[in-house]
Amino acid sequence: MIDIKTTLAEAEEKMEEAVMYLDEALAHIRAGKANVKILDGVRVDSYGSMVPLNNVASINTPDARTIAIKPWDKNMFRAIEKAIMDSDVGITPDNNGEIIRLAIPPLTEERRKQLAKQCGKEGEQAKVSIRNARRDTNDRLKKAIKDGLSEDLEKDAENDLQKMHDKYIKTIEELLANKEKEIMTV
């Protein structure tokens, strides 16, 4: 017979992972302000191996519209510029010999709407993951009735699962609303 607490804890863990994934995905979507997280996916060719950009340079934001990248090795300028150009960041780097600067352009209204739509798609994927976790757990609970679990315990577990589902869906809605507000703010 299954342990209801363990089963619900596993479902909650899956739902939590979906929210964490969404939070990370939203952090990589550029909202018109300088954010070093947009460079997290950039890999640089450093002496034959591909490494994250933050392993070969310091990255900071001197102001709201600029990201400054200062390589630790002067020989890395070309490789860093190439990696940024090849990535999906969509910003052309400006190199003055000391620092590589990325000027974050202000977003057009059309681009803001595209980014909001992209956030919505990410949010929908996270909601689907949460719904799948709920469905899988409900299926396990239904099978447990055949293995001797009482229907009352199963119904209570289903209610707890639904409350958990609603809580995580609400969290996703809040994350999406905050990100959309950030994107749409000029």
Backbone torsions as a table, in degrees:
resi	resn	phi	psi	omega
1	MET	NA	143.5	-176.6
2	ILE	-80.2	154.4	175.1
3	ASP	-91.9	117.7	-174.6
4	ILE	-63.2	-42.5	-179.1
5	LYS	-61.6	-42.8	179.9
6	THR	-64.7	-43.1	-179.8
7	THR	-61.9	-44.7	178.6
8	LEU	-67.2	-36.4	178.7
9	ALA	-65.3	-39.2	177.5
10	GLU	-64.0	-42.1	178.7
11	ALA	-63.4	-42.7	-180.0
12	GLU	-63.9	-37.6	178.8
13	GLU	-63.2	-42.2	178.4
14	LYS	-63.9	-40.5	180.0
15	MET	-66.8	-40.7	178.6
16	GLU	-62.7	-41.1	178.2
17	GLU	-62.3	-38.7	178.8
18	ALA	-63.4	-41.1	178.9
19	VAL	-67.4	-41.6	179.2
20	MET	-64.0	-39.7	178.6
21	TYR	-62.8	-44.4	179.4
22	LEU	-61.9	-43.8	-179.9
23	ASP	-59.0	-42.3	179.1
24	GLU	-67.4	-43.1	-179.8
25	ALA	-63.1	-40.8	179.9
26	LEU	-68.0	-31.1	179.5
27	ALA	-65.9	-27.4	-179.1
28	HIS	-84.6	-7.1	179.2
29	ILE	-87.1	122.9	-174.6
30	ARG	-71.6	129.7	-176.1
31	ALA	-115.6	23.7	177.5
32	GLY	91.8	-14.1	177.3
33	LYS	-110.2	153.2	178.3
34	ALA	-66.9	128.5	179.0
35	ASN	-145.5	119.2	-175.8
36	VAL	-65.2	-18.1	179.9
37	LYS	-64.1	-22.9	179.7
38	ILE	-67.0	-15.3	179.0
39	LEU	-96.2	1.3	-176.7
40	ASP	-59.8	-32.8	-177.7
41	GLY	-86.1	-2.9	-176.7
42	VAL	-79.1	126.0	178.0
43	ARG	-111.8	135.7	-176.3
44	VAL	-113.2	139.9	176.1
45	ASP	-78.6	104.1	-178.2
46	SER	-115.1	102.7	178.0
47	TYR	53.4	45.4	173.5
48	GLY	93.1	-7.9	178.3
49	SER	-126.3	147.7	-179.5
50	MET	-86.5	119.1	-178.4
51	VAL	-126.1	156.5	176.8
52	PRO	-61.6	148.3	-178.4
53	LEU	-56.0	-39.2	-177.6
54	ASN	-71.1	-4.3	174.7
55	ASN	-85.8	-16.4	-177.4
56	VAL	-118.6	-1.0	-177.6
57	ALA	-157.5	157.0	171.8
58	SER	-91.6	139.6	-177.0
59	ILE	-123.8	129.8	175.9
60	ASN	-147.8	174.2	179.8
61	THR	-121.5	98.5	-179.8
62	PRO	-67.3	-27.8	174.1
63	ASP	-148.8	-178.9	-172.6
64	ALA	-69.5	-15.9	-176.0
65	ARG	-117.1	8.3	-175.1
66	THR	-135.5	139.6	169.5
67	ILE	-115.2	128.3	-179.7
68	ALA	-108.3	130.7	179.5
69	ILE	-119.8	119.2	-180.0
70	LYS	-115.2	104.1	-179.5
71	PRO	-65.4	145.5	177.7
72	TRP	-79.0	-24.4	179.4
73	ASP	-118.5	124.2	-177.5
74	LYS	-58.6	-26.7	-178.8
75	ASN	-72.5	-8.4	-174.9
76	MET	-89.0	-6.0	-176.5
77	PHE	-53.5	-51.9	-177.2
78	ARG	-61.3	-45.4	-177.8
79	ALA	-63.5	-40.1	179.6
80	ILE	-66.5	-45.4	178.8
81	GLU	-60.4	-43.1	179.9
82	LYS	-62.7	-42.8	-178.9
83	ALA	-63.3	-40.2	179.5
84	ILE	-67.6	-42.3	179.4
85	MET	-63.5	-38.6	-177.9
86	ASP	-77.7	-16.8	-177.4
87	SER	-80.6	178.7	179.2
88	ASP	-95.6	21.7	179.0
89	VAL	-65.5	-39.9	176.2
90	GLY	79.8	23.6	179.4
91	ILE	-128.7	135.3	178.3
92	THR	-84.7	125.9	-179.9
93	PRO	-73.7	149.4	178.0
94	ASP	-118.8	118.0	-174.0
95	ASN	-109.6	124.6	177.0
96	ASN	-108.4	11.7	179.4
97	GLY	94.0	-20.8	178.3
98	GLU	-112.1	-44.7	-173.2
99	ILE	-137.0	143.0	171.3
100	ILE	-97.0	125.8	-180.0
101	ARG	-110.6	140.7	172.6
102	LEU	-115.5	112.7	177.9
103	ALA	-87.0	118.0	-179.2
104	ILE	-81.6	112.1	-178.5
105	PRO	-73.7	149.7	175.1
106	PRO	-65.5	145.8	-176.9
107	LEU	-82.3	141.4	173.8
108	THR	-78.7	164.1	179.5
109	GLU	-60.3	-40.3	-179.9
110	GLU	-63.8	-43.7	179.9
111	ARG	-65.6	-37.4	176.9
112	ARG	-60.2	-42.3	179.8
113	LYS	-66.2	-39.3	177.3
114	GLN	-61.7	-44.6	-179.4
115	LEU	-65.4	-38.9	178.0
116	ALA	-63.3	-39.7	178.2
117	LYS	-65.5	-40.8	177.9
118	GLN	-61.7	-41.7	177.4
119	CYS	-61.6	-41.0	178.8
120	GLY	-60.9	-40.5	178.5
121	LYS	-64.6	-43.6	178.0
122	GLU	-60.8	-42.8	179.4
123	GLY	-63.0	-40.4	179.6
124	GLU	-65.1	-37.7	176.5
125	GLN	-62.1	-41.9	179.6
126	ALA	-65.4	-40.2	178.0
127	LYS	-63.0	-40.2	178.6
128	VAL	-62.6	-41.1	178.1
129	SER	-60.9	-41.3	179.8
130	ILE	-67.1	-42.7	178.6
131	ARG	-63.5	-38.4	178.3
132	ASN	-63.8	-41.7	178.4
133	ALA	-61.6	-41.1	178.8
134	ARG	-64.4	-46.2	-178.3
135	ARG	-61.5	-46.5	-179.4
136	ASP	-60.7	-41.7	-179.7
137	THR	-68.8	-40.0	176.4
138	ASN	-60.3	-40.9	178.6
139	ASP	-62.5	-41.6	179.1
140	ARG	-63.8	-39.3	179.3
141	LEU	-66.4	-39.5	179.2
142	LYS	-64.5	-40.9	178.1
143	LYS	-66.0	-31.7	-178.2
144	ALA	-67.5	-26.7	177.3
145	ILE	-61.8	-40.8	178.9
146	LYS	-65.4	-27.8	-179.4
147	ASP	-88.3	5.0	174.6
148	GLY	113.1	3.7	177.4
149	LEU	-74.2	136.8	-179.0
150	SER	-72.0	150.0	-177.9
151	GLU	-65.6	-32.2	178.8
152	ASP	-63.7	-45.3	178.6
153	LEU	-63.4	-39.1	180.0
154	GLU	-64.7	-43.3	179.5
155	LYS	-64.9	-41.4	177.3
156	ASP	-61.6	-42.8	179.7
157	ALA	-64.9	-39.4	177.3
158	GLU	-62.4	-41.2	178.5
159	ASN	-64.2	-43.3	177.4
160	ASP	-61.6	-41.2	179.4
161	LEU	-63.4	-40.5	179.5
162	GLN	-65.9	-40.1	177.6
163	LYS	-62.4	-42.1	178.3
164	MET	-61.5	-46.8	178.6
165	HIS	-56.1	-49.2	-177.8
166	ASP	-62.0	-38.8	179.6
167	LYS	-62.6	-45.3	-177.7
168	TYR	-72.6	-35.0	176.0
169	ILE	-63.4	-41.0	178.6
170	LYS	-63.2	-40.6	177.6
171	THR	-60.5	-42.7	178.6
172	ILE	-63.2	-43.9	179.2
173	GLU	-59.3	-40.8	179.6
174	GLU	-66.0	-43.8	177.9
175	LEU	-59.0	-44.9	-179.3
176	LEU	-65.2	-41.8	180.0
177	ALA	-63.3	-42.3	179.2
178	ASN	-64.4	-42.9	-178.8
179	LYS	-68.1	-40.4	179.5
180	GLU	-65.0	-38.4	176.9
181	LYS	-63.1	-42.3	179.0
182	GLU	-62.7	-42.1	-179.2
183	ILE	-68.7	-42.6	-173.8
184	MET	-79.7	-13.5	178.1
185	THR	-74.2	124.3	-177.8
186	VAL	-87.9	NA	NA
